[in-house]
Amino acid sequence: MSFVGDIIGGFVQDRAAKRADNTMREASAAEIAESRRQYDQTRTDFEPWRTTGAEALKQLAGDINKPITAAEVMQDPGYQFGMQQGEQALSRRLAAGGGRVSGAALKAASRFGTDYGASGYGAAYQRGQDRLNRLAALGQVGQTATGQTAQAGQFATGNIGRSLSNQGEATAASQLRRGNIWENTTNKLISSASGFFGG
């Protein structure tokens, strides 16, 4: 009867070791799936920032060395408004003077055009620089988001690697345990058989 008990005991221990291994595998697989899910969510969350940064960087690269032309300055809404207001003021001054155009009035009109052109260019240039600075800031946002996405990827890779390593170690330990169970069962059977057959 001890033969049967030894064999049944071996099967019970083997099944228990197998179930323990399966439980560890399932836990490891769940941990890996959660690490991947978290990384995928992080990547999705940062996607708009990375895309915006990449688009800003393309615009910045294209515009960084582009000079401002006189036509662009004159198309600038602020320049057009100021020019219109200045011309209107000069016209009113002329009208107030009875339509007479003195040398001083012509000199003032000429000076206004020259001075306003220079200051308009300076203002348009500064607005252009402000735009480039905003693009650079958006590019930096994209770079930061890319870096944080990469860190999340490294963290997920580390977790997944540890989980796979733990899973491999648990499987190897289970296989050794199961081998020991059957070795012990075989030794018990041999011992029982020796006792039974008087050896």
Phi, psi and chi 1 to 4 in degrees:
 res  aa     phi    psi   chi1   chi2   chi3   chi4
   1 MET       -  -29.2  -76.9  -63.6 -155.2      -
   2 SER   -67.6  -23.5   68.7      -      -      -
   3 PHE   -59.7  -48.8  -69.2  120.0      -      -
   4 VAL   -63.3  -43.5  173.9      -      -      -
   5 GLY   -62.3  -41.5      -      -      -      -
   6 ASP   -63.9  -43.7  -70.1  -19.8      -      -
   7 ILE   -66.0  -45.9  -67.9  172.5      -      -
   8 ILE   -62.5  -43.0  -69.6  173.1      -      -
   9 GLY   -59.8  -40.9      -      -      -      -
  10 GLY   -63.0  -44.3      -      -      -      -
  11 PHE   -64.6  -40.7  -82.9  113.9      -      -
  12 VAL   -63.8  -46.3  167.8      -      -      -
  13 GLN   -65.3  -39.2  -72.2  178.7    3.5      -
  14 ASP   -62.9  -44.1 -177.6   64.5      -      -
  15 ARG   -63.8  -39.9  -94.2 -168.1   83.7  177.7
  16 ALA   -64.6  -42.1      -      -      -      -
  17 ALA   -65.0  -38.5      -      -      -      -
  18 LYS   -64.6  -43.9 -143.1 -176.3 -112.9 -171.5
  19 ARG   -63.6  -40.5  -81.0 -164.2  -50.4  -92.4
  20 ALA   -62.8  -42.0      -      -      -      -
  21 ASP   -62.8  -44.2 -177.4   44.3      -      -
  22 ASN   -63.0  -39.0  -72.2  -21.0      -      -
  23 THR   -63.2  -42.3  -60.2      -      -      -
  24 MET   -65.4  -39.6  -74.5 -174.8 -132.0      -
  25 ARG   -62.9  -44.0  -77.2  175.4  179.2  -91.8
  26 GLU   -63.9  -42.7  -71.6  168.2    8.8      -
  27 ALA   -63.6  -41.6      -      -      -      -
  28 SER   -65.8  -42.9 -177.6      -      -      -
  29 ALA   -62.8  -39.1      -      -      -      -
  30 ALA   -66.0  -40.1      -      -      -      -
  31 GLU   -64.3  -42.5 -175.5  178.1    4.9      -
  32 ILE   -63.8  -45.0  -70.2  168.2      -      -
  33 ALA   -61.6  -40.1      -      -      -      -
  34 GLU   -68.5  -39.0  179.5   58.9   18.1      -
  35 SER   -62.0  -43.6  -70.7      -      -      -
  36 ARG   -65.1  -42.7  -75.1 -175.4  176.4  144.1
  37 ARG   -61.3  -44.7 -172.4 -163.2   69.5   76.2
  38 GLN   -62.9  -43.8  -81.5  -73.2   10.6      -
  39 TYR   -63.4  -45.6  172.5   69.1      -      -
  40 ASP   -59.8  -39.4  -70.2  -17.3      -      -
  41 GLN   -66.5  -42.5 -176.5   62.4   51.0      -
  42 THR   -61.6  -44.9  -61.2      -      -      -
  43 ARG   -60.6  -43.3 -172.3  164.5  176.3   76.9
  44 THR   -64.3  -42.5  -61.2      -      -      -
  45 ASP   -61.7  -39.2  -70.2  -14.2      -      -
  46 PHE   -85.5   -9.2  -81.1  123.1      -      -
  47 GLU   -54.2  -47.9  178.0   61.7   30.8      -
  48 PRO   -60.7  -36.2  -16.7   24.7      -      -
  49 TRP   -69.8  -41.0  -56.3  100.9      -      -
  50 ARG   -66.1  -42.8  -71.2 -168.0  -37.9  -91.2
  51 THR   -64.7  -45.4  -60.4      -      -      -
  52 THR   -61.3  -43.9  -62.3      -      -      -
  53 GLY   -62.4  -41.3      -      -      -      -
  54 ALA   -66.0  -41.5      -      -      -      -
  55 GLU   -66.2  -41.7  -71.1  171.2    4.2      -
  56 ALA   -62.9  -40.3      -      -      -      -
  57 LEU   -63.5  -39.3 -169.8   57.6      -      -
  58 LYS   -62.4  -46.2  -78.9 -177.8 -156.0  170.7
  59 GLN   -63.1  -42.9  -71.6 -179.5   37.1      -
  60 LEU   -61.0  -45.1  179.2   63.2      -      -
  61 ALA   -62.4  -36.5      -      -      -      -
  62 GLY   -75.4  -29.5      -      -      -      -
  63 ASP  -103.9   -9.9  -67.0   -8.7      -      -
  64 ILE   -60.7  -39.2 -167.6   83.5      -      -
  65 ASN  -107.4   12.8  -68.4  -39.8      -      -
  66 LYS   -81.5  119.3 -176.0  178.1  160.5 -170.8
  67 PRO   -74.0  153.6   25.2  -29.5      -      -
  68 ILE   -84.0  130.1  -65.2  176.1      -      -
  69 THR   -95.3  161.5   65.7      -      -      -
  70 ALA   -60.4  -37.7      -      -      -      -
  71 ALA   -62.6  -40.1      -      -      -      -
  72 GLU   -66.4  -38.3  -71.1  172.7  -35.3      -
  73 VAL   -62.7  -44.9  170.7      -      -      -
  74 MET   -70.6  -23.3  -72.6 -171.3  -90.9      -
  75 GLN   -82.6  -13.7  -68.6  -62.1  -39.1      -
  76 ASP   -62.3  126.0 -173.3   77.1      -      -
  77 PRO   -57.6  -38.1  -21.7   29.6      -      -
  78 GLY   -64.7  -39.4      -      -      -      -
  79 TYR   -64.9  -46.7  179.6   85.8      -      -
  80 GLN   -61.3  -41.9  -69.3  175.0    1.5      -
  81 PHE   -64.0  -47.8  176.4   75.0      -      -
  82 GLY   -61.9  -41.6      -      -      -      -
  83 MET   -62.9  -43.3 -178.1   61.7   83.4      -
  84 GLN   -63.0  -42.8  179.3 -140.5   -0.4      -
  85 GLN   -66.1  -41.0  -67.9  -61.6  -54.5      -
  86 GLY   -64.6  -45.9      -      -      -      -
  87 GLU   -62.1  -39.1  -71.9  172.5   -9.1      -
  88 GLN   -63.8  -41.4 -170.1  177.3   49.6      -
  89 ALA   -64.5  -41.9      -      -      -      -
  90 LEU   -64.9  -41.2  -74.5  172.1      -      -
  91 SER   -61.9  -41.4  -65.6      -      -      -
  92 ARG   -66.4  -38.2  -74.3 -178.5 -177.2  158.2
  93 ARG   -64.5  -42.7 -174.0  172.3  177.7 -165.9
  94 LEU   -62.4  -44.1  -81.3  172.3      -      -
  95 ALA   -63.5  -38.3      -      -      -      -
  96 ALA   -66.9  -27.7      -      -      -      -
  97 GLY   -88.0    9.9      -      -      -      -
  98 GLY    79.5   21.3      -      -      -      -
  99 GLY    82.7   -0.3      -      -      -      -
 100 ARG   -75.5  138.3  -68.0 -178.0  -48.7 -138.6
 101 VAL  -112.5  106.8  179.9      -      -      -
 102 SER   -90.0  168.1   67.8      -      -      -
 103 GLY   -62.0  -36.0      -      -      -      -
 104 ALA   -66.7  -38.0      -      -      -      -
 105 ALA   -66.8  -41.5      -      -      -      -
 106 LEU   -65.1  -39.9  -71.8  172.8      -      -
 107 LYS   -64.0  -42.0 -166.4  172.8 -176.7 -178.1
 108 ALA   -64.8  -40.6      -      -      -      -
 109 ALA   -64.6  -42.5      -      -      -      -
 110 SER   -65.0  -44.3  175.2      -      -      -
 111 ARG   -62.9  -40.9 -170.1  171.9   60.1 -121.6
 112 PHE   -58.1  -48.7  168.0   74.9      -      -
 113 GLY   -60.5  -44.3      -      -      -      -
 114 THR   -67.9  -49.0  -57.6      -      -      -
 115 ASP   -64.2  -42.3  -70.0   -9.7      -      -
 116 TYR   -67.8  -37.8 -171.1   74.8      -      -
 117 GLY   -59.9  -44.1      -      -      -      -
 118 ALA   -67.2  -46.7      -      -      -      -
 119 SER   -68.9  -33.3   66.8      -      -      -
 120 GLY   -64.3  -40.8      -      -      -      -
 121 TYR   -63.0  -44.9  178.5   85.5      -      -
 122 GLY   -60.2  -42.3      -      -      -      -
 123 ALA   -66.7  -43.2      -      -      -      -
 124 ALA   -64.3  -39.8      -      -      -      -
 125 TYR   -61.7  -44.5  176.8   81.4      -      -
 126 GLN   -64.3  -40.6 -172.3   55.7   51.7      -
 127 ARG   -62.2  -38.0  -82.3 -169.7  -73.0  -80.0
 128 GLY   -63.6  -42.5      -      -      -      -
 129 GLN   -65.0  -39.5  -68.6  -56.6  -55.9      -
 130 ASP   -61.2  -40.9  -68.7  -14.8      -      -
 131 ARG   -63.0  -43.9  179.3  179.2  174.2  -83.7
 132 LEU   -63.1  -38.9  -67.0  176.3      -      -
 133 ASN   -64.2  -39.3  -70.5  -21.7      -      -
 134 ARG   -66.2  -40.7  -72.2 -169.1  -56.7  -87.0
 135 LEU   -62.6  -41.0  -71.7  171.6      -      -
 136 ALA   -63.2  -40.1      -      -      -      -
 137 ALA   -64.0  -41.5      -      -      -      -
 138 LEU   -65.7  -38.3  -74.4  173.6      -      -
 139 GLY   -60.4  -39.1      -      -      -      -
 140 GLN   -65.0  -39.3 -178.2   63.6   43.0      -
 141 VAL   -60.0  -44.7  165.5      -      -      -
 142 GLY   -63.1  -39.1      -      -      -      -
 143 GLN   -64.8  -42.7 -178.3 -179.8    9.1      -
 144 THR   -62.7  -45.2  -60.2      -      -      -
 145 ALA   -62.7  -38.6      -      -      -      -
 146 THR   -65.0  -42.7  -61.0      -      -      -
 147 GLY   -63.1  -41.6      -      -      -      -
 148 GLN   -69.3  -34.6  -70.5  176.3  -19.5      -
 149 THR   -64.9  -42.3  -59.1      -      -      -
 150 ALA   -63.4  -40.6      -      -      -      -
 151 GLN   -62.6  -41.8  -75.2  177.6  -18.1      -
 152 ALA   -62.9  -38.1      -      -      -      -
 153 GLY   -64.4  -42.0      -      -      -      -
 154 GLN   -65.3  -40.1  -71.0  172.5  -19.4      -
 155 PHE   -63.8  -45.3 -176.2   73.9      -      -
 156 ALA   -63.6  -41.5      -      -      -      -
 157 THR   -62.3  -41.9  -60.9      -      -      -
 158 GLY   -62.0  -45.4      -      -      -      -
 159 ASN   -62.9  -45.1  -79.8  -12.3      -      -
 160 ILE   -64.5  -41.9  -69.7  168.8      -      -
 161 GLY   -61.0  -43.8      -      -      -      -
 162 ARG   -64.6  -40.6  -80.3 -172.3  -64.0  -80.0
 163 SER   -63.4  -43.4  -67.0      -      -      -
 164 LEU   -65.2  -39.9  -70.3  171.1      -      -
 165 SER   -64.1  -45.8  179.0      -      -      -
 166 ASN   -61.3  -40.2  -68.7  -17.0      -      -
 167 GLN   -63.4  -43.7 -176.8  179.6   16.4      -
 168 GLY   -62.9  -42.3      -      -      -      -
 169 GLU   -65.2  -39.8  -71.5  172.0    8.9      -
 170 ALA   -66.4  -40.3      -      -      -      -
 171 THR   -65.4  -43.9  -62.5      -      -      -
 172 ALA   -62.6  -42.2      -      -      -      -
 173 ALA   -64.1  -39.6      -      -      -      -
 174 SER   -64.2  -42.0  173.2      -      -      -
 175 GLN   -64.2  -39.9  -70.2  168.4  -17.9      -
 176 LEU   -64.7  -43.3  -74.2  172.5      -      -
 177 ARG   -59.1  -45.1 -120.3 -175.6  -14.4  -94.7
 178 ARG   -66.5  -37.2  -69.6  172.3   67.9 -158.7
 179 GLY   -62.9  -42.3      -      -      -      -
 180 ASN   -65.0  -38.1  -72.3  -22.1      -      -
 181 ILE   -59.3  -47.7  -70.9  166.9      -      -
 182 TRP   -73.7  -29.4  -73.4  111.5      -      -
 183 GLU   -66.1  -45.5  179.5 -175.1   11.7      -
 184 ASN   -63.0  -41.3  -70.2  -21.0      -      -
 185 THR   -62.9  -43.4  -59.6      -      -      -
 186 THR   -63.5  -42.5  -58.4      -      -      -
 187 ASN   -63.1  -40.0  -73.2  -21.0      -      -
 188 LYS   -64.2  -42.6  -75.6 -178.9 -175.0  178.0
 189 LEU   -63.4  -42.2  -71.0  172.1      -      -
 190 ILE   -63.9  -42.9  -68.8  170.6      -      -
 191 SER   -64.2  -43.9  175.9      -      -      -
 192 SER   -65.2  -40.5  -66.1      -      -      -
 193 ALA   -65.5  -38.9      -      -      -      -
 194 SER   -63.7  -41.4  -70.6      -      -      -
 195 GLY   -68.0  -38.4      -      -      -      -
 196 PHE   -69.9  -41.0 -178.7   75.0      -      -
 197 PHE   -91.1    4.9  -68.1  114.1      -      -
 198 GLY    76.9   26.1      -      -      -      -
 199 GLY   -94.5      -      -      -      -      -
